[in-house]
Amino acid sequence: MITISLSPNTEKDDILLALKLVFCRKKKGKAIKELEDKFKEYLGVKYAFSFNSGRSSLMAILQSLDLKGDVLLQSFTCNAAANPIIWSGTNPVYQDCDENTFNIGDIKRTDKSKIVMVQHTFGIPADITKVPSDLILIEDCAHALGAEYNGKKVGTFGKAAFFSFSRDKIISSVYGGMVVTNDDALAEKIKKFQEEIGYPSSWWILQQLLHPLLMNWLILPTYKLFIGKAILVLSQWFHILSKAVHWEEKQGIKPSYFPKRMPNALALLALNQFKKLERFNNHRKEIANFYRQNLKGFTHPPEIEGSVYLRYPVKHPKAHEIIKKAWKKNILIGDWYTNPVAPADTNLDKLKYTQCPNAEKLSKITLNLPTHINISLKEAKTIVDFLNKLA
């Protein structure tokens, strides 16, 4: 079976580490600071602060800035990008996206605009020069750890940036995130915020550690059969495993486990993945290049230097139909984003969405292909051969 999510990054060493940590799931420990220090060194920034998710990371930035008003963000995004803005007492104002790059298009400010959040969608670096100099820039690097813009790592251009280590991001600790900044005053406030919010519960940590174990040993091996899908649904129903997006978030409601600090057990998972970052991203680029050269009848993204391609997005008028046909063949290609604010059952009114024509068009014609470390060139060829017959 070919999948784009469901714990895609995990290798044997990650799985064995998760098993070990099930029996030693510490909240505090040395791995937290080690992960933060490695991030600072890798990006060449002064400060890095870890959290239990990208959402918590964005909340830390926004609440530390303590600016009321409008936060400009692109549509064609996830509710995980919009919700922390609402939860922090600011107002999301959606900007339409560029049809070619999937990133933010022309920025239309309001009288209350204070902040613009630029998303590097699918690991394709956004055009930072579009950002007005008098607005505070926050970089959403959830898709883009290791990507570069004009030869410089994304996450180093604005007032602050945040990264995600969710189950299907560049590196994964199932849940996790990081804030980086070079601003001394902001860093002091983020550090205080981090110290005050505390750690997630032991049960929540266990849920995350069980994810790579159950996925790789039980769910994925039987997913072609009904039993694998049933185990996944029941595991989430009985809260043995966590969901990537809680039902409350689809209604703009904040779950109790946000914002929280990064626990040591998950920091150890992230560290193990971080040391493989260069290999992971080189593999992504190789697979993306294979799609670009061999997939016919689809519109490819522009070749932008510095892209890391968390997923490889293509466009086709019958994208939704193609996704369904592929799923029936157990080729689980991606459906990011079938809504201008995903997932598809997100309550757009609760997320304060306003009409963005390009994003709405893209949500009907975009599908994305796996590039993660567990996708081989042979499997990429299987995907290409299947799609070329449908184009």
MARGUDO-491813 format. One record per residue (C-alpha): residue number from 1; residue in one letter; chain; x, z, y. Coordinates in Angstrom, 1 decimal. Each point is the difference from the previous one (the first is absolute). Layout:
+-----+--------+--------+--------+--------+--------+
: num : residu : chaine :      u :      w :      v :
+-----+--------+--------+--------+--------+--------+
: NUM :      A :      A :      X :      Z :      Y :
...
+-----+--------+--------+--------+--------+--------+
END
This chain:
+-----+--------+--------+--------+--------+--------+
: num : residu : chaine :      u :      w :      v :
+-----+--------+--------+--------+--------+--------+
:   1 :      M :      A :    0.0 :    0.0 :    0.0 :
:   2 :      I :      A :    1.2 :   -0.8 :    3.5 :
:   3 :      T :      A :   -0.9 :    2.5 :    2.8 :
:   4 :      I :      A :    0.8 :    0.3 :    3.7 :
:   5 :      S :      A :   -0.7 :    3.7 :    0.2 :
:   6 :      L :      A :   -0.7 :    2.9 :   -2.4 :
:   7 :      S :      A :    3.5 :    1.5 :    0.3 :
:   8 :      P :      A :    1.9 :   -3.3 :    0.3 :
:   9 :      N :      A :    3.5 :    1.3 :    1.0 :
:  10 :      T :      A :    0.6 :    2.5 :   -2.8 :
:  11 :      E :      A :    2.8 :   -0.5 :   -2.4 :
:  12 :      K :      A :    1.0 :    2.1 :   -3.0 :
:  13 :      D :      A :    2.1 :    2.4 :    2.0 :
:  14 :      D :      A :   -2.9 :    0.6 :    2.5 :
:  15 :      I :      A :   -2.4 :    0.8 :   -2.8 :
:  16 :      L :      A :    2.4 :    2.4 :   -1.7 :
:  17 :      L :      A :    0.6 :    1.7 :    3.3 :
:  18 :      A :      A :   -3.7 :    0.4 :    0.6 :
:  19 :      L :      A :   -0.4 :    1.6 :   -3.5 :
:  20 :      K :      A :    2.8 :    2.5 :    0.8 :
:  21 :      L :      A :   -1.5 :    0.9 :    3.3 :
:  22 :      V :      A :   -3.4 :    0.7 :   -1.5 :
:  23 :      F :      A :    1.6 :    3.1 :   -1.4 :
:  24 :      C :      A :    1.9 :    0.8 :    3.2 :
:  25 :      R :      A :   -2.2 :   -1.1 :    2.9 :
:  26 :      K :      A :    1.6 :    1.9 :    2.9 :
:  27 :      K :      A :   -1.4 :   -0.2 :    3.5 :
:  28 :      K :      A :    3.2 :    1.0 :    1.7 :
:  29 :      G :      A :    3.5 :   -1.2 :   -0.8 :
:  30 :      K :      A :    3.1 :   -1.9 :    1.0 :
:  31 :      A :      A :   -1.3 :   -3.5 :   -0.8 :
:  32 :      I :      A :   -2.2 :    0.0 :    3.1 :
:  33 :      K :      A :    2.9 :    0.3 :    2.5 :
:  34 :      E :      A :    2.1 :   -2.4 :   -2.2 :
:  35 :      L :      A :   -2.8 :   -2.6 :    0.3 :
:  36 :      E :      A :   -0.3 :    0.4 :    3.7 :
:  37 :      D :      A :    3.8 :   -0.2 :    0.4 :
:  38 :      K :      A :    0.2 :   -3.2 :   -2.0 :
:  39 :      F :      A :   -2.7 :   -1.5 :    2.1 :
:  40 :      K :      A :    1.9 :    0.8 :    3.2 :
:  41 :      E :      A :    3.2 :   -1.5 :   -1.3 :
:  42 :      Y :      A :   -1.7 :   -3.1 :   -1.4 :
:  43 :      L :      A :   -1.9 :   -0.8 :    3.3 :
:  44 :      G :      A :    2.6 :    1.3 :    2.3 :
:  45 :      V :      A :   -2.4 :    2.4 :    1.8 :
:  46 :      K :      A :    0.4 :    3.5 :    1.3 :
:  47 :      Y :      A :   -3.1 :    1.7 :   -1.7 :
:  48 :      A :      A :   -2.0 :   -0.4 :   -3.1 :
:  49 :      F :      A :   -2.9 :    2.2 :   -1.2 :
:  50 :      S :      A :   -1.7 :   -0.3 :   -3.4 :
:  51 :      F :      A :   -3.7 :    0.5 :   -0.7 :
:  52 :      N :      A :   -2.3 :   -0.4 :   -2.9 :
:  53 :      S :      A :   -1.3 :   -3.4 :    1.1 :
:  54 :      G :      A :    0.2 :   -2.7 :    2.6 :
:  55 :      R :      A :   -3.3 :    1.3 :    1.4 :
:  56 :      S :      A :    1.5 :    3.5 :    0.6 :
:  57 :      S :      A :    3.0 :   -1.7 :    1.5 :
:  58 :      L :      A :   -2.0 :   -1.9 :    2.5 :
:  59 :      M :      A :   -2.0 :    3.2 :    0.9 :
:  60 :      A :      A :    3.3 :    1.8 :    0.6 :
:  61 :      I :      A :    1.0 :   -2.7 :    2.5 :
:  62 :      L :      A :   -3.3 :   -0.2 :    1.8 :
:  63 :      Q :      A :   -0.6 :    3.7 :    0.3 :
:  64 :      S :      A :    3.5 :    0.6 :    1.1 :
:  65 :      L :      A :   -0.4 :   -2.7 :    2.7 :
:  66 :      D :      A :   -3.2 :    1.8 :    1.1 :
:  67 :      L :      A :   -1.3 :   -2.9 :    1.9 :
:  68 :      K :      A :   -3.8 :   -0.6 :    0.3 :
:  69 :      G :      A :   -1.3 :   -3.5 :    0.4 :
:  70 :      D :      A :    0.2 :   -3.2 :   -2.0 :
:  71 :      V :      A :    2.4 :   -1.0 :   -2.7 :
:  72 :      L :      A :    0.2 :   -3.7 :   -0.5 :
:  73 :      L :      A :    0.4 :   -1.1 :   -3.6 :
:  74 :      Q :      A :   -0.5 :   -3.2 :   -1.9 :
:  75 :      S :      A :   -2.9 :   -0.9 :   -2.2 :
:  76 :      F :      A :    0.7 :   -1.3 :   -3.4 :
:  77 :      T :      A :    1.2 :    3.4 :   -1.0 :
:  78 :      C :      A :   -1.0 :    3.0 :   -2.1 :
:  79 :      N :      A :   -2.1 :    3.0 :    1.0 :
:  80 :      A :      A :    3.1 :    2.1 :   -0.6 :
:  81 :      A :      A :    1.4 :   -1.5 :    3.2 :
:  82 :      A :      A :   -3.2 :    0.5 :    2.1 :
:  83 :      N :      A :   -1.2 :    3.4 :   -1.3 :
:  84 :      P :      A :    3.0 :    2.1 :    1.3 :
:  85 :      I :      A :   -0.6 :   -1.3 :    3.4 :
:  86 :      I :      A :   -3.6 :    1.3 :   -0.1 :
:  87 :      W :      A :    1.0 :    3.2 :   -1.7 :
:  88 :      S :      A :    2.6 :    0.6 :    2.8 :
:  89 :      G :      A :   -2.7 :   -0.2 :    2.7 :
:  90 :      T :      A :    1.0 :   -3.4 :    1.4 :
:  91 :      N :      A :   -2.0 :   -3.2 :   -0.1 :
:  92 :      P :      A :    0.9 :   -3.1 :   -2.1 :
:  93 :      V :      A :   -0.3 :   -3.3 :    1.8 :
:  94 :      Y :      A :    0.4 :   -2.9 :   -2.4 :
:  95 :      Q :      A :    2.1 :   -3.1 :    0.9 :
:  96 :      D :      A :   -0.5 :   -3.3 :   -1.7 :
:  97 :      C :      A :    2.9 :   -1.2 :   -2.2 :
:  98 :      D :      A :    2.1 :   -3.1 :   -0.1 :
:  99 :      E :      A :   -1.4 :   -2.4 :   -2.7 :
: 100 :      N :      A :    3.4 :   -1.1 :   -1.2 :
: 101 :      T :      A :    2.0 :    3.3 :   -0.1 :
: 102 :      F :      A :   -2.9 :    2.4 :   -0.8 :
: 103 :      N :      A :    1.5 :    2.2 :    2.7 :
: 104 :      I :      A :   -1.3 :    1.0 :    3.5 :
: 105 :      G :      A :   -0.9 :   -2.9 :    2.2 :
: 106 :      D :      A :   -0.5 :    0.1 :    3.8 :
: 107 :      I :      A :   -0.3 :    3.5 :    1.2 :
: 108 :      K :      A :   -3.1 :    0.7 :    2.1 :
: 109 :      R :      A :    0.3 :    3.4 :    1.7 :
: 110 :      T :      A :   -2.7 :    2.2 :    1.4 :
: 111 :      D :      A :    0.0 :    2.3 :    3.0 :
: 112 :      K :      A :    0.7 :    2.9 :   -2.3 :
: 113 :      S :      A :    2.8 :   -1.6 :   -2.1 :
: 114 :      K :      A :    2.9 :    2.3 :   -0.6 :
: 115 :      I :      A :    1.4 :   -1.0 :   -3.3 :
: 116 :      V :      A :    0.3 :   -3.2 :   -2.1 :
: 117 :      M :      A :    0.6 :    0.3 :   -3.7 :
: 118 :      V :      A :    1.7 :   -3.1 :   -1.5 :
: 119 :      Q :      A :   -0.4 :   -0.6 :   -3.7 :
: 120 :      H :      A :    2.6 :   -2.0 :   -2.0 :
: 121 :      T :      A :   -2.6 :   -1.4 :   -2.4 :
: 122 :      F :      A :    1.1 :   -0.8 :   -3.6 :
: 123 :      G :      A :    3.6 :    0.8 :    1.1 :
: 124 :      I :      A :    0.0 :   -3.0 :    2.5 :
: 125 :      P :      A :    1.6 :    1.3 :    3.2 :
: 126 :      A :      A :   -2.3 :   -0.2 :    3.1 :
: 127 :      D :      A :    1.0 :   -1.5 :    3.3 :
: 128 :      I :      A :    1.0 :    3.1 :    2.0 :
: 129 :      T :      A :    0.4 :   -2.0 :    3.2 :
: 130 :      K :      A :   -3.8 :   -0.2 :    0.2 :
: 131 :      V :      A :   -0.2 :    3.7 :    0.9 :
: 132 :      P :      A :   -0.4 :    0.8 :    3.7 :
: 133 :      S :      A :    2.9 :    2.2 :    1.2 :
: 134 :      D :      A :   -2.2 :    2.6 :    1.5 :
: 135 :      L :      A :   -1.8 :    0.8 :   -3.2 :
: 136 :      I :      A :    1.3 :    2.5 :   -2.6 :
: 137 :      L :      A :    1.0 :   -1.9 :   -3.1 :
: 138 :      I :      A :   -0.6 :    1.5 :   -3.5 :
: 139 :      E :      A :    1.1 :   -2.1 :   -2.9 :
: 140 :      D :      A :   -2.1 :    0.0 :   -3.2 :
: 141 :      C :      A :    2.7 :   -0.7 :   -2.6 :
: 142 :      A :      A :   -2.2 :    1.0 :   -3.0 :
: 143 :      H :      A :    0.6 :   -3.5 :   -1.5 :
: 144 :      A :      A :    3.5 :   -0.6 :    1.4 :
: 145 :      L :      A :    2.8 :    2.4 :   -1.0 :
: 146 :      G :      A :    3.1 :   -2.1 :    0.2 :
: 147 :      A :      A :   -1.4 :   -2.9 :    2.0 :
: 148 :      E :      A :    1.8 :   -1.1 :    3.1 :
: 149 :      Y :      A :   -0.9 :   -1.6 :    3.3 :
: 150 :      N :      A :    2.8 :   -1.8 :    1.8 :
: 151 :      G :      A :    2.5 :    1.5 :   -2.3 :
: 152 :      K :      A :   -1.1 :    3.6 :    0.7 :
: 153 :      K :      A :   -2.0 :    2.2 :   -2.5 :
: 154 :      V :      A :   -3.7 :    0.3 :    0.8 :
: 155 :      G :      A :   -0.9 :    3.6 :    0.9 :
: 156 :      T :      A :    2.7 :    0.2 :    2.7 :
: 157 :      F :      A :   -1.6 :   -1.8 :    2.9 :
: 158 :      G :      A :   -2.7 :    2.3 :    1.3 :
: 159 :      K :      A :   -0.5 :    3.6 :    1.0 :
: 160 :      A :      A :   -0.6 :    0.9 :   -3.6 :
: 161 :      A :      A :   -0.8 :   -1.7 :   -3.4 :
: 162 :      F :      A :   -1.5 :    1.1 :   -3.3 :
: 163 :      F :      A :    0.5 :   -1.2 :   -3.6 :
: 164 :      S :      A :   -2.1 :    0.5 :   -3.1 :
: 165 :      F :      A :    1.1 :    0.7 :   -3.6 :
: 166 :      S :      A :   -3.4 :   -0.5 :   -1.4 :
: 167 :      R :      A :   -0.4 :   -1.2 :   -3.6 :
: 168 :      D :      A :    0.2 :   -3.7 :    0.9 :
: 169 :      K :      A :    2.4 :    0.0 :    2.9 :
: 170 :      I :      A :    3.7 :   -1.1 :    0.2 :
: 171 :      I :      A :    1.1 :    3.3 :   -1.6 :
: 172 :      S :      A :   -2.5 :    2.4 :   -1.5 :
: 173 :      S :      A :   -0.4 :    3.7 :   -0.6 :
: 174 :      V :      A :   -3.8 :   -0.7 :   -0.6 :
: 175 :      Y :      A :   -0.7 :    1.7 :    3.4 :
: 176 :      G :      A :    2.6 :    0.6 :    2.7 :
: 177 :      G :      A :    1.1 :   -1.1 :    3.5 :
: 178 :      M :      A :    2.7 :    0.3 :    2.7 :
: 179 :      V :      A :    0.1 :    0.1 :    3.8 :
: 180 :      V :      A :    3.1 :   -1.2 :    1.8 :
: 181 :      T :      A :    0.9 :    0.2 :    3.7 :
: 182 :      N :      A :    2.9 :    0.1 :    2.4 :
: 183 :      D :      A :   -2.0 :    2.0 :    2.6 :
: 184 :      D :      A :    1.3 :    3.5 :    0.3 :
: 185 :      A :      A :   -3.1 :    1.5 :    1.6 :
: 186 :      L :      A :   -2.4 :   -1.7 :   -2.4 :
: 187 :      A :      A :    2.2 :    1.0 :   -3.0 :
: 188 :      E :      A :   -0.2 :    3.7 :    1.0 :
: 189 :      K :      A :   -3.8 :   -0.2 :    0.1 :
: 190 :      I :      A :   -0.2 :   -1.9 :   -3.4 :
: 191 :      K :      A :    2.2 :    2.6 :   -1.6 :
: 192 :      K :      A :   -2.3 :    2.8 :    1.3 :
: 193 :      F :      A :   -3.0 :   -1.9 :   -1.3 :
: 194 :      Q :      A :    1.7 :   -0.4 :   -3.4 :
: 195 :      E :      A :    0.8 :    3.7 :   -0.3 :
: 196 :      E :      A :   -3.6 :    1.0 :    0.9 :
: 197 :      I :      A :   -2.0 :   -2.1 :   -2.4 :
: 198 :      G :      A :    1.3 :    1.3 :   -3.3 :
: 199 :      Y :      A :    0.2 :   -1.7 :   -3.4 :
: 200 :      P :      A :   -2.7 :   -1.5 :   -2.2 :
: 201 :      S :      A :   -1.4 :    2.0 :   -2.9 :
: 202 :      S :      A :    1.8 :    0.3 :   -3.4 :
: 203 :      W :      A :   -2.9 :   -1.8 :   -1.6 :
: 204 :      W :      A :    0.2 :   -2.9 :    2.4 :
: 205 :      I :      A :    3.8 :   -0.3 :   -0.7 :
: 206 :      L :      A :   -0.8 :   -0.1 :   -3.7 :
: 207 :      Q :      A :   -2.5 :   -2.8 :    0.5 :
: 208 :      Q :      A :    2.7 :   -2.1 :    1.5 :
: 209 :      L :      A :    2.6 :    0.7 :   -2.7 :
: 210 :      L :      A :   -2.5 :   -0.9 :   -2.7 :
: 211 :      H :      A :   -0.6 :   -3.4 :    1.5 :
: 212 :      P :      A :    3.1 :   -1.8 :   -1.2 :
: 213 :      L :      A :   -0.3 :    1.7 :   -3.4 :
: 214 :      L :      A :   -3.6 :   -0.9 :   -0.7 :
: 215 :      M :      A :    0.3 :   -3.4 :    1.5 :
: 216 :      N :      A :    3.0 :   -1.1 :   -2.0 :
: 217 :      W :      A :   -0.6 :    1.8 :   -3.3 :
: 218 :      L :      A :   -3.8 :   -0.3 :   -0.3 :
: 219 :      I :      A :   -1.9 :   -2.0 :    2.6 :
: 220 :      L :      A :    2.0 :   -3.2 :    0.4 :
: 221 :      P :      A :    0.7 :   -0.5 :   -3.7 :
: 222 :      T :      A :   -3.7 :    0.1 :   -0.7 :
: 223 :      Y :      A :   -1.3 :   -1.6 :    3.2 :
: 224 :      K :      A :   -0.8 :   -3.3 :   -1.6 :
: 225 :      L :      A :   -2.4 :    1.9 :   -2.1 :
: 226 :      F :      A :   -3.0 :    1.9 :    1.4 :
: 227 :      I :      A :    1.7 :    3.3 :   -0.9 :
: 228 :      G :      A :    2.8 :   -0.3 :    2.7 :
: 229 :      K :      A :   -2.4 :   -0.6 :    2.8 :
: 230 :      A :      A :   -2.3 :    2.8 :   -1.2 :
: 231 :      I :      A :    2.9 :    2.5 :   -0.2 :
: 232 :      L :      A :    1.0 :   -0.9 :    3.6 :
: 233 :      V :      A :   -3.6 :    0.4 :    1.3 :
: 234 :      L :      A :   -0.5 :    3.3 :   -1.9 :
: 235 :      S :      A :    3.4 :    1.4 :    1.1 :
: 236 :      Q :      A :   -0.9 :   -0.6 :    3.6 :
: 237 :      W :      A :   -3.6 :    1.2 :   -0.5 :
: 238 :      F :      A :    1.2 :    3.4 :   -1.4 :
: 239 :      H :      A :    2.8 :    0.2 :    2.6 :
: 240 :      I :      A :    2.8 :   -0.2 :   -2.6 :
: 241 :      L :      A :    1.4 :   -2.9 :    2.1 :
: 242 :      S :      A :   -0.4 :   -0.6 :    3.7 :
: 243 :      K :      A :   -1.4 :   -3.1 :    1.6 :
: 244 :      A :      A :    2.0 :   -2.0 :    2.4 :
: 245 :      V :      A :   -2.8 :    0.2 :    2.5 :
: 246 :      H :      A :   -2.5 :    2.9 :   -0.2 :
: 247 :      W :      A :   -3.7 :   -0.8 :    0.5 :
: 248 :      E :      A :   -0.1 :    2.3 :    3.1 :
: 249 :      E :      A :    2.6 :   -2.3 :    1.7 :
: 250 :      K :      A :   -2.4 :   -2.9 :   -0.3 :
: 251 :      Q :      A :   -2.4 :    1.9 :    2.2 :
: 252 :      G :      A :    2.7 :    1.1 :    2.5 :
: 253 :      I :      A :    0.1 :    3.6 :   -1.4 :
: 254 :      K :      A :    3.4 :    1.7 :   -0.5 :
: 255 :      P :      A :    0.7 :    1.4 :   -3.5 :
: 256 :      S :      A :    1.4 :    3.6 :   -0.1 :
: 257 :      Y :      A :    3.4 :   -1.1 :   -1.3 :
: 258 :      F :      A :    0.9 :   -1.8 :    3.3 :
: 259 :      P :      A :    2.1 :    0.8 :    1.9 :
: 260 :      K :      A :    2.5 :    1.8 :   -2.3 :
: 261 :      R :      A :    3.7 :    0.2 :   -0.5 :
: 262 :      M :      A :    2.0 :   -2.0 :   -2.7 :
: 263 :      P :      A :    0.4 :    2.3 :   -3.0 :
: 264 :      N :      A :    3.4 :    0.2 :   -1.7 :
: 265 :      A :      A :   -1.3 :   -1.5 :   -3.3 :
: 266 :      L :      A :   -1.2 :   -3.2 :    1.7 :
: 267 :      A :      A :    3.2 :   -0.1 :    2.2 :
: 268 :      L :      A :    1.9 :   -0.2 :   -3.3 :
: 269 :      L :      A :   -2.1 :   -3.0 :   -1.1 :
: 270 :      A :      A :    0.5 :   -1.7 :    3.3 :
: 271 :      L :      A :    3.8 :    0.6 :   -0.1 :
: 272 :      N :      A :    0.2 :   -1.5 :   -3.4 :
: 273 :      Q :      A :   -1.7 :   -3.1 :    1.3 :
: 274 :      F :      A :    1.9 :   -0.1 :    3.3 :
: 275 :      K :      A :    3.3 :   -0.5 :   -1.8 :
: 276 :      K :      A :   -1.5 :   -3.2 :   -1.5 :
: 277 :      L :      A :   -1.3 :   -1.3 :    3.3 :
: 278 :      E :      A :    2.5 :   -2.9 :    0.4 :
: 279 :      R :      A :   -0.6 :   -1.2 :   -3.6 :
: 280 :      F :      A :   -3.8 :    0.3 :    0.4 :
: 281 :      N :      A :    0.0 :   -2.1 :    3.3 :
: 282 :      N :      A :    2.4 :   -2.6 :   -1.3 :
: 283 :      H :      A :   -2.3 :   -0.5 :   -3.0 :
: 284 :      R :      A :   -3.1 :   -0.3 :    2.3 :
: 285 :      K :      A :    1.8 :   -2.7 :    2.0 :
: 286 :      E :      A :    0.9 :   -1.9 :   -3.1 :
: 287 :      I :      A :   -3.6 :    0.1 :   -1.4 :
: 288 :      A :      A :   -1.4 :   -0.9 :    3.5 :
: 289 :      N :      A :    2.4 :   -3.0 :    0.1 :
: 290 :      F :      A :   -1.2 :   -1.1 :   -3.4 :
: 291 :      Y :      A :   -3.6 :    0.0 :    1.1 :
: 292 :      R :      A :    0.9 :   -1.9 :    3.2 :
: 293 :      Q :      A :    1.7 :   -2.7 :   -1.9 :
: 294 :      N :      A :   -2.4 :   -0.4 :   -2.9 :
: 295 :      L :      A :   -3.5 :    0.9 :    1.1 :
: 296 :      K :      A :   -1.9 :   -3.0 :    1.1 :
: 297 :      G :      A :   -3.4 :   -0.4 :    1.8 :
: 298 :      F :      A :    0.3 :    3.3 :    1.8 :
: 299 :      T :      A :    1.0 :    0.8 :    3.6 :
: 300 :      H :      A :    3.3 :    2.0 :    0.0 :
: 301 :      P :      A :    1.1 :    2.4 :    2.7 :
: 302 :      P :      A :    2.7 :   -1.2 :    2.4 :
: 303 :      E :      A :    3.6 :    0.7 :   -1.1 :
: 304 :      I :      A :    0.9 :    2.9 :    2.4 :
: 305 :      E :      A :    3.5 :    1.3 :   -0.4 :
: 306 :      G :      A :    0.1 :    3.7 :   -1.0 :
: 307 :      S :      A :   -3.2 :    0.0 :   -2.0 :
: 308 :      V :      A :    0.0 :    2.1 :   -3.2 :
: 309 :      Y :      A :   -3.5 :   -1.0 :   -1.3 :
: 310 :      L :      A :   -1.6 :    3.1 :   -1.4 :
: 311 :      R :      A :   -2.5 :   -2.6 :   -1.2 :
: 312 :      Y :      A :    0.1 :   -3.7 :    0.5 :
: 313 :      P :      A :   -3.1 :   -1.1 :    1.9 :
: 314 :      V :      A :   -1.5 :   -3.5 :   -0.3 :
: 315 :      K :      A :   -3.2 :   -1.6 :    1.3 :
: 316 :      H :      A :   -2.6 :   -2.1 :   -1.7 :
: 317 :      P :      A :   -3.7 :   -0.7 :    0.9 :
: 318 :      K :      A :   -1.1 :    1.3 :   -3.4 :
: 319 :      A :      A :    2.2 :    3.1 :    0.0 :
: 320 :      H :      A :   -2.7 :    2.5 :   -1.1 :
: 321 :      E :      A :   -1.1 :   -2.3 :   -2.8 :
: 322 :      I :      A :    3.6 :   -0.4 :   -1.1 :
: 323 :      I :      A :    0.7 :    3.7 :    0.0 :
: 324 :      K :      A :   -3.1 :    0.6 :   -2.3 :
: 325 :      K :      A :    1.1 :   -2.7 :   -2.4 :
: 326 :      A :      A :    3.5 :    1.4 :   -0.2 :
: 327 :      W :      A :   -1.2 :    3.5 :   -0.7 :
: 328 :      K :      A :   -2.1 :   -1.3 :   -2.9 :
: 329 :      K :      A :    3.2 :   -1.2 :   -1.5 :
: 330 :      N :      A :    1.7 :    3.3 :    0.6 :
: 331 :      I :      A :    2.1 :   -1.5 :    2.8 :
: 332 :      L :      A :   -0.7 :    2.7 :    2.6 :
: 333 :      I :      A :    1.1 :   -1.7 :    3.2 :
: 334 :      G :      A :   -0.6 :    1.8 :    3.3 :
: 335 :      D :      A :   -3.1 :    0.0 :    2.2 :
: 336 :      W :      A :    1.6 :    1.5 :    3.1 :
: 337 :      Y :      A :   -2.1 :   -0.3 :    2.3 :
: 338 :      T :      A :   -3.5 :   -1.2 :   -0.9 :
: 339 :      N :      A :   -1.2 :    1.9 :    3.1 :
: 340 :      P :      A :    1.5 :    0.0 :    3.5 :
: 341 :      V :      A :    0.4 :    3.8 :   -0.7 :
: 342 :      A :      A :    0.5 :    0.6 :   -3.8 :
: 343 :      P :      A :   -1.1 :    1.0 :   -2.6 :
: 344 :      A :      A :   -3.1 :   -2.3 :   -0.1 :
: 345 :      D :      A :   -2.4 :    3.0 :   -0.1 :
: 346 :      T :      A :    1.4 :    1.6 :    3.1 :
: 347 :      N :      A :   -2.7 :    0.8 :    2.6 :
: 348 :      L :      A :    1.2 :   -2.1 :    2.9 :
: 349 :      D :      A :   -2.2 :    1.7 :    2.5 :
: 350 :      K :      A :    1.5 :    3.4 :   -0.9 :
: 351 :      L :      A :    3.4 :   -1.5 :    0.4 :
: 352 :      K :      A :   -1.0 :   -1.3 :    3.5 :
: 353 :      Y :      A :    0.7 :   -3.5 :   -0.9 :
: 354 :      T :      A :   -0.7 :   -2.8 :    2.5 :
: 355 :      Q :      A :   -0.1 :   -3.7 :   -0.7 :
: 356 :      C :      A :    3.3 :   -1.8 :   -0.6 :
: 357 :      P :      A :   -0.7 :   -3.6 :   -1.1 :
: 358 :      N :      A :    3.4 :   -0.8 :   -1.4 :
: 359 :      A :      A :    0.1 :    3.1 :   -2.2 :
: 360 :      E :      A :   -3.5 :   -0.7 :   -1.2 :
: 361 :      K :      A :    1.0 :   -3.5 :   -0.9 :
: 362 :      L :      A :    3.2 :    1.1 :   -1.8 :
: 363 :      S :      A :   -2.0 :    2.6 :   -2.0 :
: 364 :      K :      A :   -1.9 :   -2.9 :   -1.6 :
: 365 :      I :      A :    2.9 :   -2.3 :   -0.8 :
: 366 :      T :      A :    3.0 :    2.3 :   -0.8 :
: 367 :      L :      A :    1.3 :    1.2 :   -3.3 :
: 368 :      N :      A :    3.4 :    1.5 :   -0.8 :
: 369 :      L :      A :    2.4 :   -0.2 :   -2.9 :
: 370 :      P :      A :    2.2 :    2.7 :   -1.6 :
: 371 :      T :      A :    3.7 :    0.1 :    0.8 :
: 372 :      H :      A :    0.8 :    3.5 :   -1.4 :
: 373 :      I :      A :    2.9 :    0.8 :   -2.3 :
: 374 :      N :      A :   -2.2 :   -0.2 :   -3.2 :
: 375 :      I :      A :   -1.0 :   -3.6 :    0.7 :
: 376 :      S :      A :    2.5 :   -2.4 :   -1.7 :
: 377 :      L :      A :    0.5 :   -3.6 :    0.9 :
: 378 :      K :      A :   -1.7 :   -0.8 :   -3.3 :
: 379 :      E :      A :   -3.1 :    1.9 :    1.2 :
: 380 :      A :      A :    0.2 :   -1.6 :    3.4 :
: 381 :      K :      A :    0.0 :   -3.4 :   -1.7 :
: 382 :      T :      A :   -3.2 :    1.1 :   -1.9 :
: 383 :      I :      A :   -1.7 :    0.8 :    3.3 :
: 384 :      V :      A :    1.1 :   -3.3 :    1.6 :
: 385 :      D :      A :   -1.1 :   -2.1 :   -3.0 :
: 386 :      F :      A :   -3.4 :    1.7 :    0.0 :
: 387 :      L :      A :   -0.5 :   -0.4 :    3.8 :
: 388 :      N :      A :    1.2 :   -3.6 :    0.1 :
: 389 :      K :      A :   -2.8 :   -0.9 :   -2.4 :
: 390 :      L :      A :   -2.5 :    1.5 :    2.4 :
: 391 :      A :      A :    1.3 :   -1.3 :    3.3 :
+-----+--------+--------+--------+--------+--------+
END
